[in-house]
Amino acid sequence: MVERWKGGGELDIARLAMGMSQQNVQQQASIAVMKQSLDMATLQADGLTKLLASADAQALQHAAQPHLGGHIDVSL
């Protein structure tokens, strides 16, 4: 169905509706991907928080600088 509007151009209602529908589907897909990314980031943050809460300070320091504290120099 083609109608004329005041500007003198032709307006194809079916084509316009299809374009709007396609844009809506693309937007919904983008939102779904963003939600999955947000969920994954939340899970990773929770895991990191639990890991840091369960680890003791000495183990963390050793992991950061493993070459320190492994040998003791003794002289008599």
Residue pairs with C-beta under 8 A, 6 or more apart in sequence:
1 12
1 13
1 14
2 10
2 11
2 12
3 10
3 11
3 13
4 10
4 11
5 11
52 60
61 68
62 68
62 69
